[in-house]
């Protein structure tokens, strides 16, 4: 990871802040859980008492007190600490009790200034689009989904080969039995019954008579099914086809074939891992909600409606980062009687993850130690343990938040800052090191025993997928060969504890910065504040806010990325973390949230947000 000269730090003034202290902060209320955040890290990014107090609306810390949003317009963007501390303040703001302009019930992020974003609509006049749903106090999280798979810039599932190349997956047409169909040399679609494939070689496909299917001399990637999700694929230039693979399946075996017709060798957990579904150890499905704030919604609406000028999706629209860029959004929102009370936060996008609190006490966990909401979730017929089918009905449950991605634009960074948070009882983490406040190196071993939401104390294998959403809306057990597993929880581990590979040259520095930011915030929160049970595992952004630039040797690791360059959340990128704690495995935020055809050296445009161009604006153009 390259750090610009502008990120040089002067930490002398804050070295005195924490001083010597206990080794770790114990998870509040989790007697058997692994300790999570060391409190004796060198205080490189510690938040001072005065700064922390200024975050609160009242001007001083209080139990579950309301916090102001970080000011994105005056954001200093001088060093890494600015970004990590931005993330910490934004999380506390988002999870503050709603009051004043945010209403009088719930939390800020599910108040009416935030909008739920639906999944892609599959049928009807708005097919392939998403819709906004304004939060209502009596109906939070109205657009929950269960699929965890990360999507690429065209909304398609991602897969990475063992050389580091990242591909979007084009699903093949299917027969009724689930086997893929493939076009033969006579231009007819034939059902595949058996596949022989070796990495780097052209696969062989066999029909029902076990006769090899002869392919066209120059077989093309089939976009028939993918067009339902990404209609723009009809305009993909030939040079970009190298970024796609076709997924073929027969008798439970899945192979990925690139644009040259060769089989790729996917990383661990991805061969057959399409559309992963995650379950907690209390057997609850994990539910996901995507939300945006009012600034994002009105900026997106005005942009797509042409209110701010002619829209060019490839080049000329960027999330607001200055007051001048924000003013047209303020004026447009005012014309719709929306005051944008959080305008200084600029554009904000969230993704949250949730589990049913039922049976958590059996795991030794208390629902009261989580941020919770009461809402409705879909009901599945679970009579077949290997295939759950939605009944079309919903039930009202209490959900506990287990993860949150916080994404927002700030001064100088239209690519947005990407930070992530987890509940401290989610899962054990891989071992790591950091610099302690005596200047030495402290080592934390891999976590094992504990009361975890996503791992048993007896676990020996981690991040092995047990269910998928491939035949949506049904959930099915994972298929390997001719065997299908029972739909069940998988044991989960956070492979890069603080978002940086254990073999990276800046491993100690980045770990220490994030840990010190976390520990300084957690030690200043009042005892009993439920927000103290969540921890930021890192944040990432690009150098100078520029377009994401992949490296040639490891395309998933952008060369101009700053901060924690392998940032994942155990509840959202569970199966995309890679097999080890090292840098050569796993995705990262900007592996997926890139900018398509933009030129190097340019500011990152709205293409970093996959939902931006697919959302139906709040108002029609004529309004």
C-alpha angles and dihedrals in degrees: 000000000000118000117198120232088249090071095069110130138217105203098161093106094055102041088091095054105089103014119178113344144154114307098246145008109242117224106260111248096001105105095173099040125106114262107255118189119044110221097198098068118132100269097240094143101020116151110232122232092249094049092046092051090050090060091067120086090228093050094245136065117268137171108285086344124176114263128202120238116257111263105248093183095060094034106144098212091191101129144000092270092064090061097044092047090048088057093049093050093045091053092051090048094048092049095044119116109268112253140147110007091005095062131249105279138053124009131306095258093055095041122109093268087073126069127209114229119216126223118256110299109237102197143025133039093318095051114157091016134107128222136217119236115189113229115255121195091232095046112041122170093018094167105055122163133182103213115107102183115124114237129217126232091284093050093255129132115269131227130179127205124220093261089063098256113144120214137183112229122236108201116225123233112270140218117227091264092059098256115132124251121225134190115246130206089271089059093249126131111243128187115244114226100170137018131200113192141162125185113267093014133096109264124233120228124201130200131220091283089052089247118143113255109234110224130208114271091248106027114196127217109260112232096176097113096031091059088069089066100028113029089173090073088088085072100045108129117236093249090062095056087087087073093065137073130189118233116218123185133190130163091352095308119120125197129181118217122195129218090271090058094251128130115248123216106234124208121259115297096016104087097095092357098117117149099359121211120203129209127192122230090260084063094249118143113240111244125204134206129187118204139174131196126243093262090057093045096050093042090051092045095048091045097051092041091053094242090133095041136285110333119231108181093199103054127353110060125079133172109262115266102163137050091250090055091046097049097076089051091051091050093047092049090048089056086060093046093253113133097193096224090187095049094130089062088064116200114353130186124185137189117191133186127210143183134197110262091217111120095006090126088063086065091050092255128127120221088215089067091065134069102253140190132184113230144133125276131185120269120229130201100236098180088115105058090204098047126040116192123195114243094206091245132105135215130206114243141160111251127202120212112236102169145014135189110205113198126175145154118245136175109304094006118089088158084071129230114270117208130166135203134196137188109255092235095054102100145323117272133223117262118276145172135226139173113264127215091264090061094252130117118260121200124208113194124224111286118246123149118054148096101282133176093216106025138050118230087239095054118136101168124048140199096014109151116236104176140026143192096219094125094044135220084031122074116219138183118261114272123217114176106315094336124096119193127224111261101258145138119286123214109251134203131183099236099193102039096199101018099268129102114252091233095051118117091232095046096117095043097049093044091050094048095051094042092050092050091050098044094049091053096044094049090054098049114097117258108265095030102135090212088072087073092069126075134196110232094190150303135234139197137155132266108271091351091282131155112287110265117200121211120241095233097043110021092182092062110068113220093218097048119122130199123020104000100193100045115166137158119222091222098047108026096030096140097031097065096092128240099279142028091255128108098246094069131063141032129267135206094267092046084078105020099065130139106246114213099004117129121253115262094029125117113269112259132210090282088091086076111070093200098051101088095034097056118102104232119252090245133027117251093253089058 
